[in-house]
Amino acid sequence: MSYTGWILLTASLVGISCGIIGVLLILRRMAMMADAISHTVLLGIVIAFMISESLQGTGMLIGAMLAGLLTTWIVQWFQSKGLQSDAAIGVVFTTLFSIGVILIATSVGNVHLDVNHALMGEISFVPWNLIDVPLVGEVPLAVVLLVTVTALVLMVILLFYKEWKITTFDPALAASFGIPVLVMHYLFMSMVSITTVAAFDAVGAIMVVAMLITPAASANLWTDRLWLMFVLSASFGMGSSILGYVIAIWLNTSISGSMAFATGLIFLFSYVFAPRYGRIAVLKKKRETI
Amino acid sequence: MADILLSSNFQWVFVSAVMLGMAAGMMGTMSNLRKQGLMSDAISHAALPGVMIAFLMTGEKDLMFLIIGAGLSGLIAACLIQGIHQSTRIKEDAAMGIVLSVFFGGGIMLLTIANQVGQGKQSGLDGFIFGQAASMIRSDAMIMGVLAIIVMLVIVFRFKEWKVVLFDPNHAKMMGIPVKFYESFYTFLLVVTIVIGIQAVGVILMAALLIIPSVSARYWTHSLLIMFVLSAVFGGISGGLGTLISAFGEGLPTGPFIVVSSSVIFLVSLFLGSKNGLWIQRMKLSKYKSLKSSHDVKED
């Protein structure tokens, strides 16, 4: 495949995987938790790098997942000690993120990692970092990682579709059915972390937030049906990745920045024109009732 | 190393970082009581495109213009979050996530463009992301320090009014306090506090300087006045300490060191805080238990 082809494929995969997981994030009102995890994943990656001395593969995934779980756990522990949830999130992620940045910036960590790379990603390097996959041939590592993670996330969501639905909309009812709500919570947070880390190479830690929240919030304005929301959110994610790439090439600027910006354009369009909860639809409905 | 500490430039930067920390500590107490800690995170990220537009329009790194640009885009972001939250079914935290990430993405786009066209004047703009107190010149430090002092004075001189508006807006209305005005003024002050800090602390971590000191102060007192004072002290110590540490190394980012300093204060407060600290809580619990068990024995 051509150079541009790989980049577009990578970007689309980021959009799809983040779009899917984002729907549950929005509905569970954990958007800011995603912001927190996308920051703290940096610390996990740095520590994994210090131990394994490589920036590739499973070590990084495990490090990121542990960082995500650690964030979730500390935030919950603080909350159980009487801290407001937003204060708990604010304290935890800024601290862990700062430790990560300090490890990168000083020689303590001895990490050959660029802070800007970690934050903004460098999707234009993705096609150069190839590995051999049996039967398929040479494929960029990021693509392999993203395909694996997307498949995993899809599988977990489809397998427990009913459980996700109930724990999301009515946790108390779910608990009375004997569904392990807390286990589901941690499972979900692990999925958010690995999605974040898979997207990390392409769009960087902070742009992941745009990809996780904005397409899902846009889809939330289009429909009430959960499965349709998943489909729409994934397509919006993919659409904004491609749109973002086009804008970046046109203006000759940061690709990940443009992708985040493009999610905003799609949200703006949804805000005005979405057939169910868009501005025009809502105003029309109001007029009809009067 | 001592050279750096003795240079008058550094002393100016140090003093204004302490002032900034104190102002942020006070402002943070208010935003924390309103449960708006993460709002400041959104506003500070959203300030980035404003900084870049101001730079691209003036072609210079004049801190006053950059602060005005940052302030405008921060205010727009705050209004957008309110607007999205109020006019759609989207919850406030999702609205913050949207505005924060889209504005930040736009800021990164503009930063990349500025790096291409700036002809060398743009160097140091990157410092706005993680903060670079070492790169501040004396006039920048003075702007930061003076604005921080103004914020503190505004809070201190109208403390009674702020207190009533914070805790009981209805009562405030009856007292004839213009609540609407104070609410908008609060948002304005919050944005000012955030944008004056972005050069020293950086847009990503500025929110921490508002959140962490005020959360720590809660473990030591139940009185609002003491909470403001303590939070300001904690913020000041963190700002000063972080600036000091980052000055020792070549090109070390300031923001992360400020945040880690304040986190250490937070951990100490969490465990040893004299009012709500975990140690005190445990002591109270065991006292209660021993009382209860002796009581039980009597009943038997």
Chai-1 contact restraints between the chains, C-beta under 6 A:
chainA,res_idxA,chainB,res_idxB,connection_type,confidence,min_distance_angstrom,max_distance_angstrom,comment,restraint_id
A,I26,B,A94,contact,1.0,0.0,6.0,A-B,restraint_1
A,R29,B,K91,contact,1.0,0.0,6.0,A-B,restraint_2
A,A31,B,D93,contact,1.0,0.0,6.0,A-B,restraint_3
A,A31,B,A94,contact,1.0,0.0,6.0,A-B,restraint_4
A,A31,B,G97,contact,1.0,0.0,6.0,A-B,restraint_5
A,M32,B,L38,contact,1.0,0.0,6.0,A-B,restraint_6
A,M32,B,D93,contact,1.0,0.0,6.0,A-B,restraint_7
A,D35,B,G97,contact,1.0,0.0,6.0,A-B,restraint_8
A,Q84,B,K35,contact,1.0,0.0,6.0,A-B,restraint_9
A,D86,B,G37,contact,1.0,0.0,6.0,A-B,restraint_10
A,D86,B,L38,contact,1.0,0.0,6.0,A-B,restraint_11
A,A87,B,G37,contact,1.0,0.0,6.0,A-B,restraint_12
A,A87,B,V215,contact,1.0,0.0,6.0,A-B,restraint_13
A,G90,B,G37,contact,1.0,0.0,6.0,A-B,restraint_14
A,G90,B,L38,contact,1.0,0.0,6.0,A-B,restraint_15
A,G90,B,I211,contact,1.0,0.0,6.0,A-B,restraint_16
A,V91,B,I212,contact,1.0,0.0,6.0,A-B,restraint_17
A,V91,B,V215,contact,1.0,0.0,6.0,A-B,restraint_18
A,T94,B,L205,contact,1.0,0.0,6.0,A-B,restraint_19
A,T94,B,A208,contact,1.0,0.0,6.0,A-B,restraint_20
A,T94,B,V259,contact,1.0,0.0,6.0,A-B,restraint_21
A,T95,B,S263,contact,1.0,0.0,6.0,A-B,restraint_22
A,S98,B,P256,contact,1.0,0.0,6.0,A-B,restraint_23
A,S98,B,V259,contact,1.0,0.0,6.0,A-B,restraint_24
A,S98,B,V260,contact,1.0,0.0,6.0,A-B,restraint_25
A,V101,B,P256,contact,1.0,0.0,6.0,A-B,restraint_26
A,I102,B,P256,contact,1.0,0.0,6.0,A-B,restraint_27
A,A105,B,L252,contact,1.0,0.0,6.0,A-B,restraint_28
A,A105,B,P253,contact,1.0,0.0,6.0,A-B,restraint_29
A,M120,B,I108,contact,1.0,0.0,6.0,A-B,restraint_30
A,V209,B,G97,contact,1.0,0.0,6.0,A-B,restraint_31
A,V209,B,S101,contact,1.0,0.0,6.0,A-B,restraint_32
A,A210,B,S101,contact,1.0,0.0,6.0,A-B,restraint_33
A,A210,B,G105,contact,1.0,0.0,6.0,A-B,restraint_34
A,I213,B,A94,contact,1.0,0.0,6.0,A-B,restraint_35
A,I213,B,G97,contact,1.0,0.0,6.0,A-B,restraint_36
A,I213,B,I98,contact,1.0,0.0,6.0,A-B,restraint_37
A,T214,B,I98,contact,1.0,0.0,6.0,A-B,restraint_38
A,A217,B,I90,contact,1.0,0.0,6.0,A-B,restraint_39
A,A217,B,A94,contact,1.0,0.0,6.0,A-B,restraint_40
A,A217,B,I98,contact,1.0,0.0,6.0,A-B,restraint_41
A,T253,B,M109,contact,1.0,0.0,6.0,A-B,restraint_42
A,T253,B,T112,contact,1.0,0.0,6.0,A-B,restraint_43
A,T253,B,I113,contact,1.0,0.0,6.0,A-B,restraint_44
A,S254,B,I108,contact,1.0,0.0,6.0,A-B,restraint_45
A,S254,B,M109,contact,1.0,0.0,6.0,A-B,restraint_46
A,S254,B,T112,contact,1.0,0.0,6.0,A-B,restraint_47
A,G257,B,G105,contact,1.0,0.0,6.0,A-B,restraint_48
A,G257,B,I108,contact,1.0,0.0,6.0,A-B,restraint_49
A,G257,B,M109,contact,1.0,0.0,6.0,A-B,restraint_50
A,S258,B,M109,contact,1.0,0.0,6.0,A-B,restraint_51
A,A260,B,S101,contact,1.0,0.0,6.0,A-B,restraint_52
A,A260,B,V102,contact,1.0,0.0,6.0,A-B,restraint_53
A,A260,B,G105,contact,1.0,0.0,6.0,A-B,restraint_54
A,F261,B,G105,contact,1.0,0.0,6.0,A-B,restraint_55
A,F261,B,G106,contact,1.0,0.0,6.0,A-B,restraint_56
A,F261,B,M109,contact,1.0,0.0,6.0,A-B,restraint_57
A,G264,B,V102,contact,1.0,0.0,6.0,A-B,restraint_58
A,Y277,B,R89,contact,1.0,0.0,6.0,A-B,restraint_59
